Amino acid sequence: MKRLISAYYSSSWIPFAWAIGTFIILHLLSAASYIRYIFFIWAAISFLGILSAGIYNFTQKRTFIGVLNTFFSLLILWFIAYVTMAMMAFAALFDETEDGFGKDIVVPKDMVMEEPINAVHAKEEIYKIVELKTTTISIDPEGKMLIDLLLDKNNSGSLEIDTDLPILSRFVNENRDKLIQHLKTTPHWRIVQGDKIYAIRRFAANDKYFDTLNGYYGNYCLVDSFEHWGEDLYFQFRVILSLDGEVMSKPWAKDYSKFDVSSGVRKLKTKSSINKGIESYLVLCSDGITLEIMEDTKQKGRVFTQAVCKLIADELQTVLDSETMTIADFEQKMVGAGRATKGKADIWIENGMQGGMYNVYANINPKEPGYVYLKIFEATKNTPLSADSVKLKSRKVIEFSEDDDLQFLYESSIMIYEGDWGVYYPARFELWFVPDSGQEEREILEQIFKIEGWMR
């Protein structure tokens, strides 16, 4: 033992090798819950052992070995700090912690609770969203053309984009109002109204336009995976028209390409994405509206971005040239696109990826312009549930009609933080409408559902 201790203190590498070796052993045993505590004990002993070896070698005037011991001790200290922070971050994200909400709730015998469904399509006969179609023609031929470009691996494209789109500057004053009316009355766009007014381009699958989280679409929701089985297929994109300046979020600040509409042919900046694609973000500014296009594809050229610029320019020109859309045209387009249906108002929820995550759907018609949002309460004591986040995530501008029988599809995704997985309790979902006219907001629909909370 004395010889081992002497070798440990006289060596420049044995203390460090011992520390790394024991770490590997602990890592292989990491399935055991107590390993994390042993890790910290090992780390502390390793640090103190190497540091004491360094001090000993300095006292013996073995400066070089002492320097190496000191360096290794600092390396171990840095490693301890790094692993500690990683473990804390992991625990904050994934460790299951119970808050106990809902365990003591007594549900009245006469209270009726609806069950969340597992998929919208599982109960299509009950919750009719899309009318049966006898044609295979896509309701979104422009969108289909864009997807086909992304699927065509022979489209190499270019990084150069013609940004000479003066039509964007024409949407001010009365033309701005005309564009807003168009965006609200076409299934091609979902308008978002908060601090800024902007619209996200919708795309269709299975003959139905649908909304996605933050407006991002990709091969995972637009392409039949079985039809393209085995292909190295990946793409993701988002298209935004903004009426009040840029919508682009801060993480893009160093990597986007920002141009004026009169700048001519310009080259886009690109970078590698986390999905092993090539990513770009075009911000095209004008005195009227701003066009933003995010493209993340395997191809280096920006075929999608180029095509979107042309398609939107054509659509905007059509808006300028057209008369006001008639109510009949509007209703026909919305029903045909799966955004509206004939019948009574209704609300239902769908289970998300984990307990406490829900997709909320409703068929409603407020009969005037405005937006809707959710209020959710524990149904026996009226305790508000995740009020701030639910209001933010559920707010949507909704279409309307004077036809009492016509209902428009509402979609949102929310999280209920109160409660734990497997602990079910009744929650009242209320859908509230805020008119653009400035009149007092009003409740238009409510239903009690059996839910559970999301466990952090």
C-alpha positions as CSV (number, residue, x, y, z in Angstrom):
1,M,0.0,0.0,0.0
2,K,2.9,2.4,0.9
3,R,4.4,1.7,-2.5
4,L,1.1,2.4,-4.3
5,I,0.7,5.7,-2.5
6,S,4.3,6.7,-3.3
7,A,3.7,5.9,-7.0
8,Y,0.5,7.9,-6.9
9,Y,2.1,11.0,-5.5
10,S,5.3,10.7,-7.7
11,S,3.5,10.2,-11.0
12,S,2.2,12.9,-13.4
13,W,-0.5,10.6,-15.0
14,I,-1.6,7.9,-12.4
15,P,-3.9,10.3,-10.4
16,F,-5.6,11.4,-13.6
17,A,-5.8,7.9,-15.1
18,W,-7.4,6.6,-11.9
19,A,-10.0,9.4,-12.0
20,I,-10.9,8.7,-15.6
21,G,-10.9,5.0,-15.1
22,T,-13.3,5.1,-12.2
23,F,-15.6,7.5,-14.1
24,I,-15.9,5.0,-16.9
25,I,-16.8,2.2,-14.5
26,L,-19.4,4.5,-12.8
27,H,-20.8,5.4,-16.3
28,L,-21.3,1.7,-17.1
29,L,-23.2,1.3,-13.9
30,S,-25.2,4.4,-14.3
31,A,-28.5,2.5,-14.5
32,A,-28.5,2.4,-10.7
33,S,-30.2,5.3,-9.0
34,Y,-27.6,5.8,-6.3
35,I,-24.7,6.2,-8.9
36,R,-25.2,10.0,-9.0
37,Y,-24.3,10.3,-5.3
38,I,-21.3,8.0,-5.7
39,F,-20.2,10.2,-8.7
40,F,-20.0,13.3,-6.6
41,I,-18.0,11.5,-3.9
42,W,-15.6,10.1,-6.5
43,A,-15.3,13.5,-8.1
44,A,-14.4,15.2,-4.8
45,I,-11.8,12.5,-3.9
46,S,-10.3,12.7,-7.4
47,F,-10.0,16.5,-7.3
48,L,-8.5,16.5,-3.7
49,G,-6.2,13.6,-4.6
50,I,-4.7,15.2,-7.7
51,L,-4.4,18.6,-6.0
52,S,-2.6,17.1,-3.0
53,A,-0.3,15.2,-5.4
54,G,0.5,18.5,-7.1
55,I,1.3,20.2,-3.8
56,Y,3.5,17.3,-2.8
57,N,5.5,17.4,-6.0
58,F,6.0,21.2,-5.7
59,T,7.4,20.7,-2.2
60,Q,9.7,18.0,-3.6
61,K,10.8,20.6,-6.2
62,R,9.4,18.4,-9.1
63,T,8.0,21.4,-10.8
64,F,7.0,19.8,-14.1
65,I,5.1,17.0,-12.5
66,G,3.5,19.4,-10.0
67,V,2.3,21.6,-12.9
68,L,0.8,18.6,-14.6
69,N,-1.0,17.5,-11.4
70,T,-2.4,21.0,-10.9
71,F,-3.6,21.2,-14.5
72,F,-5.3,17.8,-14.2
73,S,-6.9,18.9,-10.9
74,L,-8.3,22.0,-12.6
75,L,-9.5,19.8,-15.5
76,I,-11.3,17.5,-13.1
77,L,-12.9,20.6,-11.3
78,W,-14.1,21.9,-14.6
79,F,-15.6,18.5,-15.5
80,I,-17.4,18.4,-12.1
81,A,-18.9,21.8,-12.7
82,Y,-20.0,20.8,-16.3
83,V,-21.6,17.5,-15.3
84,T,-23.3,19.1,-12.3
85,M,-24.9,21.8,-14.5
86,A,-25.9,19.1,-17.1
87,M,-27.5,17.0,-14.4
88,M,-29.4,20.0,-13.0
89,A,-30.6,20.9,-16.5
90,F,-31.7,17.4,-17.2
91,A,-33.5,17.1,-13.9
92,A,-35.3,20.4,-14.6
93,L,-36.5,19.2,-18.0
94,F,-37.2,15.5,-17.4
95,D,-37.5,14.6,-13.8
96,E,-41.0,13.8,-12.8
97,T,-42.2,15.9,-9.9
98,E,-45.7,15.7,-8.5
99,D,-47.7,18.7,-7.4
100,G,-50.6,16.8,-5.9
101,F,-53.3,18.8,-7.7
102,G,-56.5,16.9,-8.4
103,K,-55.9,14.0,-6.0
104,D,-58.6,15.2,-3.5
105,I,-61.2,16.4,-5.9
106,V,-64.6,14.8,-5.4
107,V,-66.6,14.7,-8.7
108,P,-70.4,15.2,-8.3
109,K,-72.3,12.2,-9.5
110,D,-74.4,14.3,-11.8
111,M,-71.4,16.0,-13.5
112,V,-71.0,14.9,-17.1
113,M,-67.4,14.7,-18.4
114,E,-66.4,14.2,-22.0
115,E,-63.3,12.0,-22.7
116,P,-60.5,13.4,-24.9
117,I,-60.2,11.5,-28.1
118,N,-56.9,9.9,-29.2
119,A,-57.1,11.2,-32.8
120,V,-59.5,13.5,-34.6
121,H,-59.9,11.0,-37.5
122,A,-60.8,8.2,-35.0
123,K,-64.2,9.8,-34.6
124,E,-64.8,11.5,-37.9
125,E,-68.3,10.2,-38.0
126,I,-69.1,12.1,-34.8
127,Y,-66.8,15.1,-35.1
128,K,-67.2,16.0,-38.7
129,I,-64.5,18.4,-39.9
130,V,-64.0,17.5,-43.5
131,E,-66.9,16.8,-45.9
132,L,-66.4,13.6,-48.0
133,K,-64.9,14.4,-51.4
134,T,-65.3,12.4,-54.6
135,T,-62.3,14.0,-56.3
136,T,-58.6,13.4,-55.9
137,I,-57.7,16.9,-57.1
138,S,-55.8,18.8,-54.4
139,I,-57.5,21.8,-52.8
140,D,-54.1,23.5,-52.7
141,P,-52.5,23.1,-56.1
142,E,-50.0,25.9,-55.4
143,G,-48.9,24.3,-52.2
144,K,-48.7,20.9,-54.0
145,M,-46.4,22.4,-56.6
146,L,-44.1,23.7,-53.9
147,I,-43.9,20.3,-52.2
148,D,-43.2,18.6,-55.5
149,L,-40.3,21.0,-56.0
150,L,-38.9,19.9,-52.7
151,L,-39.4,16.2,-53.5
152,D,-37.6,16.6,-56.9
153,K,-33.9,15.8,-56.1
154,N,-32.9,17.1,-59.6
155,N,-33.8,20.7,-58.7
156,S,-30.4,22.0,-57.7
157,G,-31.6,25.7,-57.8
158,S,-29.5,28.7,-56.8
159,L,-28.8,30.8,-53.8
160,E,-29.6,33.9,-55.8
161,I,-33.1,35.3,-55.3
162,D,-34.8,38.1,-57.4
163,T,-36.0,40.4,-54.7
164,D,-37.4,43.0,-57.1
165,L,-41.1,42.7,-55.9
166,P,-42.5,46.2,-55.8
167,I,-46.0,44.9,-55.3
168,L,-45.3,44.4,-51.6
169,S,-45.1,48.2,-51.3
170,R,-48.6,48.7,-52.6
171,F,-50.4,47.4,-49.6
172,V,-50.9,50.6,-47.6
173,N,-54.1,52.5,-46.6
174,E,-57.1,51.0,-48.4
175,N,-55.1,48.2,-50.0
176,R,-53.9,47.2,-46.6
177,D,-57.5,46.7,-45.4
178,K,-58.2,44.8,-48.6
179,L,-55.3,42.5,-48.0
180,I,-56.5,41.9,-44.4
181,Q,-59.9,41.0,-45.6
182,H,-58.4,38.6,-48.1
183,L,-56.2,36.9,-45.5
184,K,-59.2,36.5,-43.2
185,T,-61.4,35.0,-45.9
186,T,-59.1,32.5,-47.5
187,P,-58.0,29.1,-46.2
188,H,-54.6,29.7,-47.7
189,W,-53.6,31.9,-44.7
190,R,-54.0,31.9,-40.9
191,I,-54.0,35.4,-39.6
192,V,-52.3,36.1,-36.2
193,Q,-53.2,39.3,-34.4
194,G,-51.3,40.5,-31.4
195,D,-48.7,43.3,-31.1
196,K,-48.3,42.8,-34.9
197,I,-50.7,41.6,-37.5
198,Y,-49.2,38.8,-39.7
199,A,-50.4,35.7,-41.6
200,I,-48.9,32.2,-41.8
201,R,-49.3,30.4,-45.1
202,R,-51.3,27.2,-44.5
203,F,-50.7,24.0,-46.4
204,A,-53.0,21.0,-47.0
205,A,-52.9,17.3,-46.6
206,N,-55.6,14.7,-47.2
207,D,-57.7,17.5,-48.8
208,K,-57.8,19.6,-45.7
209,Y,-55.9,22.7,-44.7
210,F,-54.4,22.4,-41.2
211,D,-52.5,24.6,-38.7
212,T,-49.1,23.6,-37.2
213,L,-47.2,24.8,-34.2
214,N,-45.7,28.2,-35.0
215,G,-46.5,27.7,-38.7
216,Y,-43.7,25.3,-39.5
217,Y,-44.5,22.6,-42.1
218,G,-42.3,19.7,-43.2
219,N,-42.1,16.3,-44.8
220,Y,-43.3,14.8,-41.5
221,C,-46.8,16.2,-42.0
222,L,-47.1,16.8,-45.8
223,V,-45.6,13.6,-47.3
224,D,-46.8,10.0,-47.2
225,S,-43.9,8.3,-45.4
226,F,-44.9,4.9,-46.9
227,E,-44.9,6.2,-50.4
228,H,-41.4,7.5,-49.9
229,W,-40.1,4.7,-47.7
230,G,-36.4,4.4,-47.5
231,E,-35.7,7.8,-49.1
232,D,-33.4,10.3,-47.5
233,L,-36.1,12.9,-47.4
234,Y,-36.2,16.0,-45.3
235,F,-37.5,19.5,-45.6
236,Q,-39.1,22.1,-43.3
237,F,-40.3,25.6,-44.1
238,R,-42.4,28.5,-42.9
239,V,-43.9,31.4,-44.9
240,I,-45.1,34.6,-43.3
241,L,-46.7,37.8,-44.6
242,S,-46.4,40.6,-42.0
243,L,-48.3,43.9,-42.1
244,D,-46.3,45.5,-39.3
245,G,-42.6,44.9,-39.9
246,E,-40.5,41.8,-39.2
247,V,-41.9,38.8,-37.3
248,M,-38.5,36.9,-37.2
249,S,-37.4,35.9,-33.7
250,K,-34.1,36.8,-32.2
251,P,-32.3,33.4,-32.6
252,W,-32.2,34.1,-36.3
253,A,-30.5,37.5,-35.8
254,K,-27.0,36.5,-37.1
255,D,-28.1,34.3,-40.0
256,Y,-31.0,35.9,-41.9
257,S,-30.8,37.6,-45.2
258,K,-32.6,41.0,-45.1
259,F,-33.3,43.0,-48.3
260,D,-35.5,45.7,-49.7
261,V,-37.9,44.9,-52.4
262,S,-36.0,47.0,-54.9
263,S,-32.6,45.4,-54.3
264,G,-32.7,43.1,-57.4
265,V,-30.9,39.7,-57.5
266,R,-29.3,39.0,-54.2
267,K,-27.6,35.9,-52.7
268,L,-29.0,34.3,-49.6
269,K,-27.0,33.3,-46.5
270,T,-27.2,29.7,-45.5
271,K,-26.0,27.5,-42.6
272,S,-26.1,23.9,-41.6
273,S,-29.2,22.9,-39.6
274,I,-29.4,20.5,-36.7
275,N,-31.3,18.2,-39.0
276,K,-28.3,17.9,-41.4
277,G,-30.1,20.2,-43.9
278,I,-29.2,23.6,-45.3
279,E,-31.1,26.5,-43.7
280,S,-31.9,30.0,-44.9
281,Y,-34.2,32.8,-43.8
282,L,-35.3,35.6,-46.2
283,V,-36.7,38.8,-44.9
284,L,-38.0,41.0,-47.7
285,C,-39.0,44.4,-46.5
286,S,-41.2,47.2,-48.1
287,D,-43.2,50.2,-47.1
288,G,-46.3,48.0,-47.1
289,I,-45.7,44.4,-46.0
290,T,-42.8,42.2,-45.2
291,L,-42.3,38.7,-46.6
292,E,-40.4,36.1,-44.5
293,I,-39.5,32.7,-45.8
294,M,-37.6,30.0,-43.8
295,E,-36.3,27.1,-45.9
296,D,-34.4,24.1,-44.5
297,T,-33.8,21.4,-47.1
298,K,-31.2,19.0,-48.3
299,Q,-30.6,20.9,-51.5
300,K,-28.1,23.8,-51.4
301,G,-30.2,25.9,-53.9
302,R,-33.2,27.7,-52.7
303,V,-35.8,26.4,-55.1
304,F,-38.6,26.6,-52.6
305,T,-37.8,30.2,-51.7
306,Q,-37.6,31.3,-55.3
307,A,-41.0,29.7,-56.1
308,V,-42.7,31.1,-53.0
309,C,-41.7,34.7,-54.0
310,K,-43.3,34.3,-57.4
311,L,-46.5,32.7,-56.1
312,I,-47.1,35.3,-53.4
313,A,-46.4,38.1,-55.9
314,D,-49.1,36.6,-58.2
315,E,-51.5,36.1,-55.3
316,L,-51.0,39.7,-54.2
317,Q,-51.6,41.0,-57.7
318,T,-54.8,39.0,-57.8
319,V,-55.9,40.7,-54.6
320,L,-55.3,44.1,-56.1
321,D,-57.2,43.3,-59.3
322,S,-60.2,41.6,-57.7
323,E,-63.4,43.0,-56.3
324,T,-64.5,42.3,-52.8
325,M,-65.0,38.6,-52.3
326,T,-68.7,37.7,-52.0
327,I,-70.1,36.0,-48.9
328,A,-71.1,33.0,-51.1
329,D,-67.6,32.6,-52.6
330,F,-66.1,32.9,-49.1
331,E,-68.4,30.2,-47.6
332,Q,-67.9,27.8,-50.6
333,K,-64.1,28.1,-50.3
334,M,-64.0,27.5,-46.5
335,V,-66.3,24.5,-46.6
336,G,-64.4,23.0,-49.6
337,A,-61.1,23.4,-47.7
338,G,-62.3,21.7,-44.5
339,R,-62.3,25.0,-42.6
340,A,-66.1,25.1,-42.2
341,T,-69.0,22.8,-41.9
342,K,-72.8,22.9,-41.7
343,G,-74.2,22.0,-38.3
344,K,-74.2,23.0,-34.7
345,A,-71.4,24.6,-32.6
346,D,-69.2,22.0,-30.9
347,I,-66.0,21.7,-29.0
348,W,-63.7,18.6,-28.4
349,I,-60.2,17.9,-27.3
350,E,-57.5,15.4,-28.4
351,N,-54.8,13.8,-26.3
352,G,-51.4,15.2,-27.1
353,M,-48.0,13.5,-26.9
354,Q,-48.0,13.3,-23.1
355,G,-50.6,13.7,-20.4
356,G,-51.5,17.3,-19.8
357,M,-50.9,18.2,-23.5
358,Y,-54.1,18.7,-25.5
359,N,-55.2,19.7,-29.0
360,V,-58.4,21.7,-28.8
361,Y,-60.9,21.9,-31.7
362,A,-64.2,23.7,-32.1
363,N,-66.7,24.4,-34.8
364,I,-68.0,27.9,-34.1
365,N,-69.4,31.1,-35.8
366,P,-69.2,34.4,-33.9
367,K,-71.0,36.2,-36.8
368,E,-68.6,39.1,-36.6
369,P,-64.9,39.8,-36.9
370,G,-62.7,39.2,-33.8
371,Y,-60.6,36.5,-32.1
372,V,-61.2,33.7,-29.6
373,Y,-59.3,32.3,-26.8
374,L,-59.7,29.6,-24.1
375,K,-60.3,29.8,-20.3
376,I,-59.9,26.6,-18.4
377,F,-61.1,25.9,-14.9
378,E,-61.1,23.0,-12.5
379,A,-64.8,22.2,-12.7
380,T,-65.7,21.6,-9.0
381,K,-64.1,24.7,-7.5
382,N,-63.6,27.0,-10.5
383,T,-59.8,27.1,-10.0
384,P,-58.2,28.7,-13.1
385,L,-55.8,26.3,-14.9
386,S,-52.6,27.6,-16.5
387,A,-54.4,30.8,-17.3
388,D,-51.6,32.9,-18.8
389,S,-50.1,30.2,-21.0
390,V,-53.5,28.9,-22.1
391,K,-54.7,32.3,-23.2
392,L,-51.5,33.0,-25.1
393,K,-51.4,29.6,-26.9
394,S,-55.1,29.4,-27.6
395,R,-55.7,32.9,-29.1
396,K,-56.8,32.7,-32.8
397,V,-58.5,35.0,-35.2
398,I,-61.6,33.2,-36.3
399,E,-63.6,33.4,-39.6
400,F,-67.3,34.3,-39.4
401,S,-70.6,34.3,-41.5
402,E,-74.1,35.5,-41.1
403,D,-75.3,32.0,-41.9
404,D,-76.5,30.5,-38.5
405,D,-75.8,26.9,-39.7
406,L,-72.2,27.5,-40.9
407,Q,-69.5,26.7,-38.3
408,F,-65.7,27.5,-38.7
409,L,-62.9,25.3,-37.5
410,Y,-60.9,26.4,-34.5
411,E,-57.6,24.7,-33.6
412,S,-55.1,25.2,-30.8
413,S,-52.6,23.3,-28.7
414,I,-52.3,23.9,-25.0
415,M,-50.7,22.4,-21.8
416,I,-52.3,22.1,-18.4
417,Y,-49.6,22.2,-15.7
418,E,-51.8,21.6,-12.7
419,G,-51.9,17.9,-11.7
420,D,-49.9,14.7,-12.4
421,W,-49.9,11.9,-14.9
422,G,-52.6,9.4,-14.1
423,V,-54.5,11.8,-11.8
424,Y,-57.7,12.7,-13.6
425,Y,-60.1,15.5,-12.7
426,P,-62.9,17.5,-14.4
427,A,-61.9,20.7,-16.3
428,R,-64.3,23.2,-17.8
429,F,-63.1,24.5,-21.2
430,E,-64.6,27.8,-22.1
431,L,-64.2,29.5,-25.5
432,W,-64.4,33.3,-25.3
433,F,-64.8,35.7,-28.2
434,V,-63.4,39.2,-28.3
435,P,-65.0,41.4,-31.1
436,D,-63.0,43.8,-33.2
437,S,-65.8,46.3,-32.6
438,G,-64.6,46.9,-29.0
439,Q,-67.8,45.4,-27.5
440,E,-67.5,43.3,-24.4
441,E,-66.1,39.9,-24.8
442,R,-68.5,37.0,-24.5
443,E,-68.4,33.2,-23.9
444,I,-69.6,31.3,-27.0
445,L,-69.1,27.6,-26.0
446,E,-68.1,25.5,-23.0
447,Q,-67.7,21.8,-22.1
448,I,-66.3,19.8,-19.2
449,F,-63.6,17.2,-20.0
450,K,-61.8,14.6,-18.0
451,I,-58.1,15.6,-18.0
452,E,-54.7,15.1,-16.3
453,G,-51.9,17.6,-15.7
454,W,-48.5,17.6,-17.3
455,M,-45.9,16.3,-14.9
456,R,-42.6,18.3,-14.9
